[in-house]
Amino acid sequence: MTLQPTRPRVATLDALHDQPDSTAEDVLRAVRRQLRRVSDQAVYDSLRTLTDAGLLNCSQPTGRPPRWSLNNPAVGTSGWAVDRSDSSRCSASACWRVGLLTVRR
């Protein structure tokens, strides 16, 4: 699976790197601080796409809104592998932005 690093996706990863265990509304507010002109739908689509790709975890406590956090594919969660060639100090989105992060199944 190949994902393009769109601005909403990268901003979503940045938001969850800075504030793990966030609701969709928390992520939307954080993304809007970074990208002033972004639609709600673009952020919701990013959450769904990144979750489907295994880069995010989504949990929904009983009676609470769903919460997202970064998945750590480097430890083998969800069967995804991440190649971070010489990128041990960068966040997933920063690595993705400079081409150091590739996701493969």
C-alpha positions as CSV (number, residue, x, y, z in Angstrom):
1,M,0.0,0.0,0.0
2,T,1.4,3.4,-0.9
3,L,0.1,6.5,0.7
4,Q,0.8,10.0,-0.6
5,P,1.9,12.4,2.1
6,T,-0.9,14.9,1.6
7,R,-0.9,18.1,3.8
8,P,-3.9,17.0,5.8
9,R,-2.3,13.5,6.5
10,V,1.0,15.0,7.5
11,A,-0.7,17.5,9.7
12,T,-2.8,14.8,11.3
13,L,0.3,12.7,12.1
14,D,1.9,15.9,13.6
15,A,-1.1,16.5,15.7
16,L,-1.2,13.0,17.1
17,H,2.6,13.1,17.6
18,D,2.2,16.2,19.8
19,Q,-1.0,15.1,21.5
20,P,-1.6,11.4,21.6
21,D,-5.0,9.9,22.6
22,S,-6.9,12.7,20.8
23,T,-10.5,12.8,19.7
24,A,-11.3,13.7,16.1
25,E,-12.2,17.2,17.3
26,D,-8.9,17.6,19.1
27,V,-7.1,16.6,15.9
28,L,-9.2,18.9,13.8
29,R,-8.3,21.9,16.0
30,A,-4.6,21.0,15.9
31,V,-4.7,20.5,12.1
32,R,-6.5,23.9,11.7
33,R,-3.7,25.6,13.6
34,Q,-1.2,24.2,11.1
35,L,-3.4,24.4,7.9
36,R,-5.8,27.2,8.3
37,R,-7.8,26.2,5.2
38,V,-8.7,22.5,5.6
39,S,-12.1,20.9,5.6
40,D,-13.5,18.8,8.4
41,Q,-13.9,16.0,5.8
42,A,-10.2,16.1,4.8
43,V,-9.2,15.5,8.5
44,Y,-11.8,12.8,9.0
45,D,-10.6,11.1,5.8
46,S,-7.0,11.4,6.9
47,L,-7.9,9.7,10.2
48,R,-9.7,6.9,8.4
49,T,-7.0,6.4,5.8
50,L,-4.1,6.5,8.3
51,T,-5.9,4.1,10.6
52,D,-6.7,1.7,7.7
53,A,-3.0,1.9,6.7
54,G,-2.0,0.9,10.3
55,L,-0.3,4.2,11.1
56,L,-2.9,5.1,13.7
57,N,-4.8,3.2,16.4
58,C,-8.4,4.1,17.2
59,S,-10.0,3.1,20.4
60,Q,-13.5,3.9,21.6
61,P,-14.1,3.7,25.4
62,T,-17.7,2.9,26.3
63,G,-19.8,6.0,26.2
64,R,-16.9,8.2,24.9
65,P,-15.9,9.5,21.5
66,P,-13.2,7.6,19.6
67,R,-9.6,8.5,20.3
68,W,-6.6,8.2,18.0
69,S,-3.0,7.7,18.7
70,L,0.1,6.9,16.6
71,N,0.7,3.3,16.0
72,N,4.3,2.1,16.4
73,P,4.7,-0.1,13.3
74,A,8.4,-0.5,14.1
75,V,7.5,-3.0,16.8
76,G,5.3,-5.1,14.4
77,T,1.9,-3.9,15.5
78,S,-0.8,-4.8,12.9
79,G,1.8,-6.5,10.7
80,W,3.2,-3.3,9.2
81,A,6.9,-2.6,8.8
82,V,8.4,0.8,8.7
83,D,11.7,1.5,7.1
84,R,13.2,4.6,8.8
85,S,16.6,4.5,7.3
86,D,18.7,6.6,9.7
87,S,15.6,8.4,11.1
88,S,15.6,7.3,14.7
89,R,15.1,10.9,15.9
90,C,12.3,12.1,13.7
91,S,8.5,11.7,14.1
92,A,6.6,9.6,11.6
93,S,5.3,12.7,9.8
94,A,8.7,14.4,9.7
95,C,10.3,11.2,8.3
96,W,7.5,10.8,5.8
97,R,7.9,14.4,4.7
98,V,11.6,13.9,3.8
99,G,11.1,10.5,2.3
100,L,12.6,8.4,5.1
101,L,9.4,6.6,6.0
102,T,7.9,3.9,3.8
103,V,5.0,1.8,4.8
104,R,4.8,-1.7,3.4
105,R,2.7,-4.7,4.3
